[in-house]
């Protein structure tokens, strides 16, 4: 075949889209610094399902103490979209890019998002905060309570144990203070 005569295949209409591009899946979105809440709000206004996990933090200044809701994963939030609709997200002011490999977005595992959503629903009951990304450690699972069934990594500290859940794609983790009795080996 003559290289000069080769033509790229043309895809027209929705018939040429891959099935995976038409199914809504969770994707990580990288935002400009301190724009996570604005992007989350804008996505909601545009009808895009998004998830921004937050935690409570107390900040002290000379003259006052303030309780803030901060992102568990600074510069990241998650959107559930069909890949064909990614331009709707990329056009939101403050969105830098989708997280992925080789220039294309990579979908997250549903179990990772479900775990994070369950954790954020019960955060007032538990103390949670961002934690350095972990890949090694003792794998455990919560055996009782509202987080039952969620898998993570056990980290022992001087003042107790922490249960760490990681999102591999963005290489970020969240630590939750739990009693060791609530955990079992996985």
ABEGO torsion letter per residue (X at the ends): XBAAABBBBBBBEAAABBAAAABBBBBBBBBBBGAAAAAAAAAAAAGBBBBBBBBBBBBBBAABBBBBBBBABBGBBBBBBBAAAAAAAAABBGBABBBBBGGBBBBBBAAAAAAAAAAAAAAAABBBBBBBBBABEBBBBBABEAABGBBBBBBBBAAEBBBBBBBAAAGBBBBBBBBAAABBBX
